[in-house]
Amino acid sequence: MIKVQYYASDGTGVTASNAAGNIIVVSVVNYPALPIAPLFGRAFHYLVNVAAVDKVEPFPGSPPLRTLP
């Protein structure tokens, strides 16, 4: 249910690298959840989908990122 994908910083698409400058997307898909207080006396199952996006930053002290022409 947990999915981690990296995208190249130059916009070329999915990559397997977690190199500095790349974009990381962490998502949880179809996680089954029950509400705390059931509605109308019945507990309905909900499927939860969430995602978070961040930029992979370089380690402190490493050289600056290259810029593409």
mmJSON file of the N, C-alpha and C atoms, coordinates in Angstrom:
{"data_MODEL":{"atom_site":{
"group_PDB":["ATOM","ATOM","ATOM","ATOM","ATOM","ATOM","ATOM","ATOM","ATOM","ATOM","ATOM","ATOM","ATOM","ATOM","ATOM","ATOM","ATOM","ATOM","ATOM","ATOM","ATOM","ATOM","ATOM","ATOM","ATOM","ATOM","ATOM","ATOM","ATOM","ATOM","ATOM","ATOM","ATOM","ATOM","ATOM","ATOM","ATOM","ATOM","ATOM","ATOM","ATOM","ATOM","ATOM","ATOM","ATOM","ATOM","ATOM","ATOM","ATOM","ATOM","ATOM","ATOM","ATOM","ATOM","ATOM","ATOM","ATOM","ATOM","ATOM","ATOM","ATOM","ATOM","ATOM","ATOM","ATOM","ATOM","ATOM","ATOM","ATOM","ATOM","ATOM","ATOM","ATOM","ATOM","ATOM","ATOM","ATOM","ATOM","ATOM","ATOM","ATOM","ATOM","ATOM","ATOM","ATOM","ATOM","ATOM","ATOM","ATOM","ATOM","ATOM","ATOM","ATOM","ATOM","ATOM","ATOM","ATOM","ATOM","ATOM","ATOM","ATOM","ATOM","ATOM","ATOM","ATOM","ATOM","ATOM","ATOM","ATOM","ATOM","ATOM","ATOM","ATOM","ATOM","ATOM","ATOM","ATOM","ATOM","ATOM","ATOM","ATOM","ATOM","ATOM","ATOM","ATOM","ATOM","ATOM","ATOM","ATOM","ATOM","ATOM","ATOM","ATOM","ATOM","ATOM","ATOM","ATOM","ATOM","ATOM","ATOM","ATOM","ATOM","ATOM","ATOM","ATOM","ATOM","ATOM","ATOM","ATOM","ATOM","ATOM","ATOM","ATOM","ATOM","ATOM","ATOM","ATOM","ATOM","ATOM","ATOM","ATOM","ATOM","ATOM","ATOM","ATOM","ATOM","ATOM","ATOM","ATOM","ATOM","ATOM","ATOM","ATOM","ATOM","ATOM","ATOM","ATOM","ATOM","ATOM","ATOM","ATOM","ATOM","ATOM","ATOM","ATOM","ATOM","ATOM","ATOM","ATOM","ATOM","ATOM","ATOM","ATOM","ATOM","ATOM","ATOM","ATOM","ATOM","ATOM","ATOM","ATOM","ATOM","ATOM","ATOM","ATOM","ATOM","ATOM"],
"id":[1,2,3,4,5,6,7,8,9,10,11,12,13,14,15,16,17,18,19,20,21,22,23,24,25,26,27,28,29,30,31,32,33,34,35,36,37,38,39,40,41,42,43,44,45,46,47,48,49,50,51,52,53,54,55,56,57,58,59,60,61,62,63,64,65,66,67,68,69,70,71,72,73,74,75,76,77,78,79,80,81,82,83,84,85,86,87,88,89,90,91,92,93,94,95,96,97,98,99,100,101,102,103,104,105,106,107,108,109,110,111,112,113,114,115,116,117,118,119,120,121,122,123,124,125,126,127,128,129,130,131,132,133,134,135,136,137,138,139,140,141,142,143,144,145,146,147,148,149,150,151,152,153,154,155,156,157,158,159,160,161,162,163,164,165,166,167,168,169,170,171,172,173,174,175,176,177,178,179,180,181,182,183,184,185,186,187,188,189,190,191,192,193,194,195,196,197,198,199,200,201,202,203,204,205,206,207],
"type_symbol":["N","C","C","N","C","C","N","C","C","N","C","C","N","C","C","N","C","C","N","C","C","N","C","C","N","C","C","N","C","C","N","C","C","N","C","C","N","C","C","N","C","C","N","C","C","N","C","C","N","C","C","N","C","C","N","C","C","N","C","C","N","C","C","N","C","C","N","C","C","N","C","C","N","C","C","N","C","C","N","C","C","N","C","C","N","C","C","N","C","C","N","C","C","N","C","C","N","C","C","N","C","C","N","C","C","N","C","C","N","C","C","N","C","C","N","C","C","N","C","C","N","C","C","N","C","C","N","C","C","N","C","C","N","C","C","N","C","C","N","C","C","N","C","C","N","C","C","N","C","C","N","C","C","N","C","C","N","C","C","N","C","C","N","C","C","N","C","C","N","C","C","N","C","C","N","C","C","N","C","C","N","C","C","N","C","C","N","C","C","N","C","C","N","C","C","N","C","C","N","C","C","N","C","C","N","C","C"],
"label_atom_id":["N","CA","C","N","CA","C","N","CA","C","N","CA","C","N","CA","C","N","CA","C","N","CA","C","N","CA","C","N","CA","C","N","CA","C","N","CA","C","N","CA","C","N","CA","C","N","CA","C","N","CA","C","N","CA","C","N","CA","C","N","CA","C","N","CA","C","N","CA","C","N","CA","C","N","CA","C","N","CA","C","N","CA","C","N","CA","C","N","CA","C","N","CA","C","N","CA","C","N","CA","C","N","CA","C","N","CA","C","N","CA","C","N","CA","C","N","CA","C","N","CA","C","N","CA","C","N","CA","C","N","CA","C","N","CA","C","N","CA","C","N","CA","C","N","CA","C","N","CA","C","N","CA","C","N","CA","C","N","CA","C","N","CA","C","N","CA","C","N","CA","C","N","CA","C","N","CA","C","N","CA","C","N","CA","C","N","CA","C","N","CA","C","N","CA","C","N","CA","C","N","CA","C","N","CA","C","N","CA","C","N","CA","C","N","CA","C","N","CA","C","N","CA","C","N","CA","C","N","CA","C","N","CA","C","N","CA","C","N","CA","C"],
"label_alt_id":[null,null,null,null,null,null,null,null,null,null,null,null,null,null,null,null,null,null,null,null,null,null,null,null,null,null,null,null,null,null,null,null,null,null,null,null,null,null,null,null,null,null,null,null,null,null,null,null,null,null,null,null,null,null,null,null,null,null,null,null,null,null,null,null,null,null,null,null,null,null,null,null,null,null,null,null,null,null,null,null,null,null,null,null,null,null,null,null,null,null,null,null,null,null,null,null,null,null,null,null,null,null,null,null,null,null,null,null,null,null,null,null,null,null,null,null,null,null,null,null,null,null,null,null,null,null,null,null,null,null,null,null,null,null,null,null,null,null,null,null,null,null,null,null,null,null,null,null,null,null,null,null,null,null,null,null,null,null,null,null,null,null,null,null,null,null,null,null,null,null,null,null,null,null,null,null,null,null,null,null,null,null,null,null,null,null,null,null,null,null,null,null,null,null,null,null,null,null,null,null,null,null,null,null,null,null,null],
"label_comp_id":["MET","MET","MET","ILE","ILE","ILE","LYS","LYS","LYS","VAL","VAL","VAL","GLN","GLN","GLN","TYR","TYR","TYR","TYR","TYR","TYR","ALA","ALA","ALA","SER","SER","SER","ASP","ASP","ASP","GLY","GLY","GLY","THR","THR","THR","GLY","GLY","GLY","VAL","VAL","VAL","THR","THR","THR","ALA","ALA","ALA","SER","SER","SER","ASN","ASN","ASN","ALA","ALA","ALA","ALA","ALA","ALA","GLY","GLY","GLY","ASN","ASN","ASN","ILE","ILE","ILE","ILE","ILE","ILE","VAL","VAL","VAL","VAL","VAL","VAL","SER","SER","SER","VAL","VAL","VAL","VAL","VAL","VAL","ASN","ASN","ASN","TYR","TYR","TYR","PRO","PRO","PRO","ALA","ALA","ALA","LEU","LEU","LEU","PRO","PRO","PRO","ILE","ILE","ILE","ALA","ALA","ALA","PRO","PRO","PRO","LEU","LEU","LEU","PHE","PHE","PHE","GLY","GLY","GLY","ARG","ARG","ARG","ALA","ALA","ALA","PHE","PHE","PHE","HIS","HIS","HIS","TYR","TYR","TYR","LEU","LEU","LEU","VAL","VAL","VAL","ASN","ASN","ASN","VAL","VAL","VAL","ALA","ALA","ALA","ALA","ALA","ALA","VAL","VAL","VAL","ASP","ASP","ASP","LYS","LYS","LYS","VAL","VAL","VAL","GLU","GLU","GLU","PRO","PRO","PRO","PHE","PHE","PHE","PRO","PRO","PRO","GLY","GLY","GLY","SER","SER","SER","PRO","PRO","PRO","PRO","PRO","PRO","LEU","LEU","LEU","ARG","ARG","ARG","THR","THR","THR","LEU","LEU","LEU","PRO","PRO","PRO"],
"label_asym_id":["A","A","A","A","A","A","A","A","A","A","A","A","A","A","A","A","A","A","A","A","A","A","A","A","A","A","A","A","A","A","A","A","A","A","A","A","A","A","A","A","A","A","A","A","A","A","A","A","A","A","A","A","A","A","A","A","A","A","A","A","A","A","A","A","A","A","A","A","A","A","A","A","A","A","A","A","A","A","A","A","A","A","A","A","A","A","A","A","A","A","A","A","A","A","A","A","A","A","A","A","A","A","A","A","A","A","A","A","A","A","A","A","A","A","A","A","A","A","A","A","A","A","A","A","A","A","A","A","A","A","A","A","A","A","A","A","A","A","A","A","A","A","A","A","A","A","A","A","A","A","A","A","A","A","A","A","A","A","A","A","A","A","A","A","A","A","A","A","A","A","A","A","A","A","A","A","A","A","A","A","A","A","A","A","A","A","A","A","A","A","A","A","A","A","A","A","A","A","A","A","A","A","A","A","A","A","A"],
"label_entity_id":["1","1","1","1","1","1","1","1","1","1","1","1","1","1","1","1","1","1","1","1","1","1","1","1","1","1","1","1","1","1","1","1","1","1","1","1","1","1","1","1","1","1","1","1","1","1","1","1","1","1","1","1","1","1","1","1","1","1","1","1","1","1","1","1","1","1","1","1","1","1","1","1","1","1","1","1","1","1","1","1","1","1","1","1","1","1","1","1","1","1","1","1","1","1","1","1","1","1","1","1","1","1","1","1","1","1","1","1","1","1","1","1","1","1","1","1","1","1","1","1","1","1","1","1","1","1","1","1","1","1","1","1","1","1","1","1","1","1","1","1","1","1","1","1","1","1","1","1","1","1","1","1","1","1","1","1","1","1","1","1","1","1","1","1","1","1","1","1","1","1","1","1","1","1","1","1","1","1","1","1","1","1","1","1","1","1","1","1","1","1","1","1","1","1","1","1","1","1","1","1","1","1","1","1","1","1","1"],
"label_seq_id":[1,1,1,2,2,2,3,3,3,4,4,4,5,5,5,6,6,6,7,7,7,8,8,8,9,9,9,10,10,10,11,11,11,12,12,12,13,13,13,14,14,14,15,15,15,16,16,16,17,17,17,18,18,18,19,19,19,20,20,20,21,21,21,22,22,22,23,23,23,24,24,24,25,25,25,26,26,26,27,27,27,28,28,28,29,29,29,30,30,30,31,31,31,32,32,32,33,33,33,34,34,34,35,35,35,36,36,36,37,37,37,38,38,38,39,39,39,40,40,40,41,41,41,42,42,42,43,43,43,44,44,44,45,45,45,46,46,46,47,47,47,48,48,48,49,49,49,50,50,50,51,51,51,52,52,52,53,53,53,54,54,54,55,55,55,56,56,56,57,57,57,58,58,58,59,59,59,60,60,60,61,61,61,62,62,62,63,63,63,64,64,64,65,65,65,66,66,66,67,67,67,68,68,68,69,69,69],
"pdbx_PDB_ins_code":[null,null,null,null,null,null,null,null,null,null,null,null,null,null,null,null,null,null,null,null,null,null,null,null,null,null,null,null,null,null,null,null,null,null,null,null,null,null,null,null,null,null,null,null,null,null,null,null,null,null,null,null,null,null,null,null,null,null,null,null,null,null,null,null,null,null,null,null,null,null,null,null,null,null,null,null,null,null,null,null,null,null,null,null,null,null,null,null,null,null,null,null,null,null,null,null,null,null,null,null,null,null,null,null,null,null,null,null,null,null,null,null,null,null,null,null,null,null,null,null,null,null,null,null,null,null,null,null,null,null,null,null,null,null,null,null,null,null,null,null,null,null,null,null,null,null,null,null,null,null,null,null,null,null,null,null,null,null,null,null,null,null,null,null,null,null,null,null,null,null,null,null,null,null,null,null,null,null,null,null,null,null,null,null,null,null,null,null,null,null,null,null,null,null,null,null,null,null,null,null,null,null,null,null,null,null,null],
"Cartn_x":[0.804,0.0,0.854,2.113,3.018,3.856,3.919,4.645,5.601,6.841,7.84,8.344,8.26,8.744,9.655,10.673,11.583,11.405,11.411,11.312,12.547,13.075,14.277,14.011,15.005,14.848,14.727,15.177,15.085,13.743,12.82,11.487,11.375,12.403,12.363,11.527,11.077,10.195,10.743,10.202,10.551,11.997,12.691,14.059,14.196,15.234,15.481,16.437,16.843,17.867,17.266,17.801,17.409,18.467,19.05,20.099,19.545,20.429,20.043,19.422,18.342,17.64,16.44,16.405,15.266,14.053,12.903,11.642,11.221,10.799,10.327,8.837,8.09,6.662,6.425,5.924,5.572,4.053,3.446,1.987,1.515,0.334,-0.369,-1.663,-1.892,-3.03,-3.945,-5.232,-6.283,-6.068,-5.728,-5.588,-6.983,-7.386,-8.736,-8.81,-9.843,-10.009,-11.473,-11.691,-13.035,-13.196,-14.35,-14.561,-14.611,-14.289,-14.319,-15.763,-16.679,-18.099,-18.871,-19.381,-20.111,-21.35,-21.62,-22.792,-23.996,-25.116,-26.376,-26.279,-25.444,-25.366,-24.581,-24.024,-23.245,-21.851,-20.878,-19.502,-19.223,-18.969,-18.635,-17.123,-16.611,-15.177,-14.865,-13.796,-13.312,-11.939,-11.644,-10.304,-9.635,-8.502,-7.805,-6.631,-6.504,-5.384,-4.733,-3.434,-2.694,-1.343,-0.772,0.55,1.27,2.592,3.44,4.573,4.91,5.947,7.01,8.28,9.379,10.551,11.448,12.666,13.798,14.58,15.717,16.84,17.239,18.286,19.639,20.732,22.068,22.458,23.395,23.919,24.711,24.717,25.507,26.987,27.596,29.006,29.271,28.238,28.458,28.463,29.04,29.125,27.724,27.592,26.279,25.809,24.504,23.913,24.306,24.457,24.701,23.42,23.541,22.383,22.462,21.331,21.315,21.241,21.908,21.889,20.54],
"Cartn_y":[-1.192,0.0,1.265,1.153,2.312,2.27,3.402,3.481,4.672,4.465,5.532,5.633,6.827,7.054,8.272,8.201,9.321,9.827,11.129,11.754,12.607,12.56,13.315,14.814,15.549,16.994,17.735,17.115,17.775,17.529,16.804,16.588,15.453,14.598,13.507,12.32,12.3,11.237,10.477,9.27,8.43,7.965,7.95,7.468,6.579,5.776,4.912,5.57,6.796,7.464,8.428,8.401,9.393,10.482,10.85,11.866,13.234,14.081,15.437,16.167,16.875,17.621,16.881,15.566,14.804,15.022,14.685,14.822,13.442,13.358,12.103,12.237,11.183,11.121,9.865,10.043,8.922,8.905,7.764,7.687,6.411,6.499,5.356,5.238,4.065,3.876,2.788,3.093,2.151,1.569,2.421,1.982,1.887,0.705,0.581,1.232,2.039,2.727,2.697,2.648,2.721,4.053,4.672,5.92,5.671,6.681,6.562,6.389,7.154,7.057,6.618,5.398,4.933,5.781,6.013,6.774,5.846,6.277,5.541,4.137,3.945,2.67,1.587,1.889,0.9,1.455,0.596,1.013,0.791,1.852,1.771,1.806,1.009,1.02,2.148,2.843,3.89,3.485,3.807,3.603,4.969,5.091,6.364,6.384,7.48,7.702,9.03,9.007,10.232,10.206,11.392,11.486,12.718,12.627,13.753,13.88,15.1,15.374,16.254,15.956,16.767,16.695,17.632,17.663,17.065,16.176,15.566,16.613,16.973,17.985,17.295,17.97,17.394,17.378,16.515,16.491,17.767,18.278,19.473,19.239,20.216,20.128,19.509,18.999,18.429,19.563,19.312,20.358,20.778,21.99,22.457,21.644,21.631,20.905,21.55,20.701,21.225,21.835,22.874,23.416,23.016,22.63,22.219,23.44,23.37,24.531,24.755],
"Cartn_z":[0.0,0.0,0.0,0.441,0.457,-0.809,-1.493,-2.759,-2.703,-3.121,-3.168,-4.598,-5.179,-6.54,-6.555,-7.398,-7.606,-9.029,-9.191,-10.502,-10.729,-11.944,-12.292,-12.204,-11.749,-11.573,-12.903,-13.991,-15.298,-15.985,-15.323,-15.875,-16.863,-16.959,-17.934,-17.474,-16.231,-15.769,-14.586,-14.394,-13.247,-13.351,-12.21,-12.136,-10.907,-10.858,-9.701,-8.716,-8.994,-8.2,-7.188,-5.973,-4.968,-4.875,-6.005,-6.064,-5.674,-5.175,-4.788,-5.971,-5.701,-6.74,-7.308,-7.171,-7.665,-6.771,-7.29,-6.569,-6.067,-4.797,-4.216,-3.916,-4.273,-3.983,-3.149,-1.928,-1.055,-0.968,-1.301,-1.283,-0.597,-0.04,0.533,-0.26,-0.849,-1.747,-1.204,-1.167,-0.764,0.633,1.594,2.98,3.596,4.078,4.641,6.02,6.232,7.507,7.92,9.205,9.762,10.481,10.377,11.105,12.61,13.396,14.854,15.343,14.78,15.137,13.894,13.87,12.686,12.417,11.164,10.758,10.648,11.143,11.023,11.618,12.645,13.334,12.61,11.461,10.704,10.442,10.506,10.218,8.732,8.012,6.595,6.449,5.545,5.271,4.298,4.573,3.682,3.188,1.954,1.414,1.343,2.02,2.127,1.148,0.414,-0.498,-0.135,0.137,0.458,-0.251,-0.457,-1.075,-0.541,-0.474,-0.069,-1.085,-1.431,-2.429,-1.797,-2.093,-1.565,-2.53,-2.387,-3.191,-2.363,-2.956,-2.268,-2.225,-1.023,-0.837,-0.665,-1.047,-0.864,0.613,0.96,2.317,2.575,3.813,4.116,3.788,3.171,2.818,1.461,0.779,-0.543,-1.589,-2.748,-3.758,-4.245,-4.746,-5.218,-6.42,-6.639,-7.766,-9.086,-10.112,-11.459,-11.997,-12.758,-13.446,-14.905,-15.466,-16.863,-17.765,-18.918,-19.824,-20.448],
"occupancy":[1.0,1.0,1.0,1.0,1.0,1.0,1.0,1.0,1.0,1.0,1.0,1.0,1.0,1.0,1.0,1.0,1.0,1.0,1.0,1.0,1.0,1.0,1.0,1.0,1.0,1.0,1.0,1.0,1.0,1.0,1.0,1.0,1.0,1.0,1.0,1.0,1.0,1.0,1.0,1.0,1.0,1.0,1.0,1.0,1.0,1.0,1.0,1.0,1.0,1.0,1.0,1.0,1.0,1.0,1.0,1.0,1.0,1.0,1.0,1.0,1.0,1.0,1.0,1.0,1.0,1.0,1.0,1.0,1.0,1.0,1.0,1.0,1.0,1.0,1.0,1.0,1.0,1.0,1.0,1.0,1.0,1.0,1.0,1.0,1.0,1.0,1.0,1.0,1.0,1.0,1.0,1.0,1.0,1.0,1.0,1.0,1.0,1.0,1.0,1.0,1.0,1.0,1.0,1.0,1.0,1.0,1.0,1.0,1.0,1.0,1.0,1.0,1.0,1.0,1.0,1.0,1.0,1.0,1.0,1.0,1.0,1.0,1.0,1.0,1.0,1.0,1.0,1.0,1.0,1.0,1.0,1.0,1.0,1.0,1.0,1.0,1.0,1.0,1.0,1.0,1.0,1.0,1.0,1.0,1.0,1.0,1.0,1.0,1.0,1.0,1.0,1.0,1.0,1.0,1.0,1.0,1.0,1.0,1.0,1.0,1.0,1.0,1.0,1.0,1.0,1.0,1.0,1.0,1.0,1.0,1.0,1.0,1.0,1.0,1.0,1.0,1.0,1.0,1.0,1.0,1.0,1.0,1.0,1.0,1.0,1.0,1.0,1.0,1.0,1.0,1.0,1.0,1.0,1.0,1.0,1.0,1.0,1.0,1.0,1.0,1.0,1.0,1.0,1.0,1.0,1.0,1.0],
"B_iso_or_equiv":[0.0,0.0,0.0,0.0,0.0,0.0,0.0,0.0,0.0,0.0,0.0,0.0,0.0,0.0,0.0,0.0,0.0,0.0,0.0,0.0,0.0,0.0,0.0,0.0,0.0,0.0,0.0,0.0,0.0,0.0,0.0,0.0,0.0,0.0,0.0,0.0,0.0,0.0,0.0,0.0,0.0,0.0,0.0,0.0,0.0,0.0,0.0,0.0,0.0,0.0,0.0,0.0,0.0,0.0,0.0,0.0,0.0,0.0,0.0,0.0,0.0,0.0,0.0,0.0,0.0,0.0,0.0,0.0,0.0,0.0,0.0,0.0,0.0,0.0,0.0,0.0,0.0,0.0,0.0,0.0,0.0,0.0,0.0,0.0,0.0,0.0,0.0,0.0,0.0,0.0,0.0,0.0,0.0,0.0,0.0,0.0,0.0,0.0,0.0,0.0,0.0,0.0,0.0,0.0,0.0,0.0,0.0,0.0,0.0,0.0,0.0,0.0,0.0,0.0,0.0,0.0,0.0,0.0,0.0,0.0,0.0,0.0,0.0,0.0,0.0,0.0,0.0,0.0,0.0,0.0,0.0,0.0,0.0,0.0,0.0,0.0,0.0,0.0,0.0,0.0,0.0,0.0,0.0,0.0,0.0,0.0,0.0,0.0,0.0,0.0,0.0,0.0,0.0,0.0,0.0,0.0,0.0,0.0,0.0,0.0,0.0,0.0,0.0,0.0,0.0,0.0,0.0,0.0,0.0,0.0,0.0,0.0,0.0,0.0,0.0,0.0,0.0,0.0,0.0,0.0,0.0,0.0,0.0,0.0,0.0,0.0,0.0,0.0,0.0,0.0,0.0,0.0,0.0,0.0,0.0,0.0,0.0,0.0,0.0,0.0,0.0,0.0,0.0,0.0,0.0,0.0,0.0],
"pdbx_formal_charge":[null,null,null,null,null,null,null,null,null,null,null,null,null,null,null,null,null,null,null,null,null,null,null,null,null,null,null,null,null,null,null,null,null,null,null,null,null,null,null,null,null,null,null,null,null,null,null,null,null,null,null,null,null,null,null,null,null,null,null,null,null,null,null,null,null,null,null,null,null,null,null,null,null,null,null,null,null,null,null,null,null,null,null,null,null,null,null,null,null,null,null,null,null,null,null,null,null,null,null,null,null,null,null,null,null,null,null,null,null,null,null,null,null,null,null,null,null,null,null,null,null,null,null,null,null,null,null,null,null,null,null,null,null,null,null,null,null,null,null,null,null,null,null,null,null,null,null,null,null,null,null,null,null,null,null,null,null,null,null,null,null,null,null,null,null,null,null,null,null,null,null,null,null,null,null,null,null,null,null,null,null,null,null,null,null,null,null,null,null,null,null,null,null,null,null,null,null,null,null,null,null,null,null,null,null,null,null],
"auth_seq_id":[1,1,1,2,2,2,3,3,3,4,4,4,5,5,5,6,6,6,7,7,7,8,8,8,9,9,9,10,10,10,11,11,11,12,12,12,13,13,13,14,14,14,15,15,15,16,16,16,17,17,17,18,18,18,19,19,19,20,20,20,21,21,21,22,22,22,23,23,23,24,24,24,25,25,25,26,26,26,27,27,27,28,28,28,29,29,29,30,30,30,31,31,31,32,32,32,33,33,33,34,34,34,35,35,35,36,36,36,37,37,37,38,38,38,39,39,39,40,40,40,41,41,41,42,42,42,43,43,43,44,44,44,45,45,45,46,46,46,47,47,47,48,48,48,49,49,49,50,50,50,51,51,51,52,52,52,53,53,53,54,54,54,55,55,55,56,56,56,57,57,57,58,58,58,59,59,59,60,60,60,61,61,61,62,62,62,63,63,63,64,64,64,65,65,65,66,66,66,67,67,67,68,68,68,69,69,69],
"auth_comp_id":["MET","MET","MET","ILE","ILE","ILE","LYS","LYS","LYS","VAL","VAL","VAL","GLN","GLN","GLN","TYR","TYR","TYR","TYR","TYR","TYR","ALA","ALA","ALA","SER","SER","SER","ASP","ASP","ASP","GLY","GLY","GLY","THR","THR","THR","GLY","GLY","GLY","VAL","VAL","VAL","THR","THR","THR","ALA","ALA","ALA","SER","SER","SER","ASN","ASN","ASN","ALA","ALA","ALA","ALA","ALA","ALA","GLY","GLY","GLY","ASN","ASN","ASN","ILE","ILE","ILE","ILE","ILE","ILE","VAL","VAL","VAL","VAL","VAL","VAL","SER","SER","SER","VAL","VAL","VAL","VAL","VAL","VAL","ASN","ASN","ASN","TYR","TYR","TYR","PRO","PRO","PRO","ALA","ALA","ALA","LEU","LEU","LEU","PRO","PRO","PRO","ILE","ILE","ILE","ALA","ALA","ALA","PRO","PRO","PRO","LEU","LEU","LEU","PHE","PHE","PHE","GLY","GLY","GLY","ARG","ARG","ARG","ALA","ALA","ALA","PHE","PHE","PHE","HIS","HIS","HIS","TYR","TYR","TYR","LEU","LEU","LEU","VAL","VAL","VAL","ASN","ASN","ASN","VAL","VAL","VAL","ALA","ALA","ALA","ALA","ALA","ALA","VAL","VAL","VAL","ASP","ASP","ASP","LYS","LYS","LYS","VAL","VAL","VAL","GLU","GLU","GLU","PRO","PRO","PRO","PHE","PHE","PHE","PRO","PRO","PRO","GLY","GLY","GLY","SER","SER","SER","PRO","PRO","PRO","PRO","PRO","PRO","LEU","LEU","LEU","ARG","ARG","ARG","THR","THR","THR","LEU","LEU","LEU","PRO","PRO","PRO"],
"auth_asym_id":["A","A","A","A","A","A","A","A","A","A","A","A","A","A","A","A","A","A","A","A","A","A","A","A","A","A","A","A","A","A","A","A","A","A","A","A","A","A","A","A","A","A","A","A","A","A","A","A","A","A","A","A","A","A","A","A","A","A","A","A","A","A","A","A","A","A","A","A","A","A","A","A","A","A","A","A","A","A","A","A","A","A","A","A","A","A","A","A","A","A","A","A","A","A","A","A","A","A","A","A","A","A","A","A","A","A","A","A","A","A","A","A","A","A","A","A","A","A","A","A","A","A","A","A","A","A","A","A","A","A","A","A","A","A","A","A","A","A","A","A","A","A","A","A","A","A","A","A","A","A","A","A","A","A","A","A","A","A","A","A","A","A","A","A","A","A","A","A","A","A","A","A","A","A","A","A","A","A","A","A","A","A","A","A","A","A","A","A","A","A","A","A","A","A","A","A","A","A","A","A","A","A","A","A","A","A","A"],
"auth_atom_id":["N","CA","C","N","CA","C","N","CA","C","N","CA","C","N","CA","C","N","CA","C","N","CA","C","N","CA","C","N","CA","C","N","CA","C","N","CA","C","N","CA","C","N","CA","C","N","CA","C","N","CA","C","N","CA","C","N","CA","C","N","CA","C","N","CA","C","N","CA","C","N","CA","C","N","CA","C","N","CA","C","N","CA","C","N","CA","C","N","CA","C","N","CA","C","N","CA","C","N","CA","C","N","CA","C","N","CA","C","N","CA","C","N","CA","C","N","CA","C","N","CA","C","N","CA","C","N","CA","C","N","CA","C","N","CA","C","N","CA","C","N","CA","C","N","CA","C","N","CA","C","N","CA","C","N","CA","C","N","CA","C","N","CA","C","N","CA","C","N","CA","C","N","CA","C","N","CA","C","N","CA","C","N","CA","C","N","CA","C","N","CA","C","N","CA","C","N","CA","C","N","CA","C","N","CA","C","N","CA","C","N","CA","C","N","CA","C","N","CA","C","N","CA","C","N","CA","C","N","CA","C","N","CA","C","N","CA","C","N","CA","C"],
"pdbx_PDB_model_num":[1,1,1,1,1,1,1,1,1,1,1,1,1,1,1,1,1,1,1,1,1,1,1,1,1,1,1,1,1,1,1,1,1,1,1,1,1,1,1,1,1,1,1,1,1,1,1,1,1,1,1,1,1,1,1,1,1,1,1,1,1,1,1,1,1,1,1,1,1,1,1,1,1,1,1,1,1,1,1,1,1,1,1,1,1,1,1,1,1,1,1,1,1,1,1,1,1,1,1,1,1,1,1,1,1,1,1,1,1,1,1,1,1,1,1,1,1,1,1,1,1,1,1,1,1,1,1,1,1,1,1,1,1,1,1,1,1,1,1,1,1,1,1,1,1,1,1,1,1,1,1,1,1,1,1,1,1,1,1,1,1,1,1,1,1,1,1,1,1,1,1,1,1,1,1,1,1,1,1,1,1,1,1,1,1,1,1,1,1,1,1,1,1,1,1,1,1,1,1,1,1,1,1,1,1,1,1]
}}}
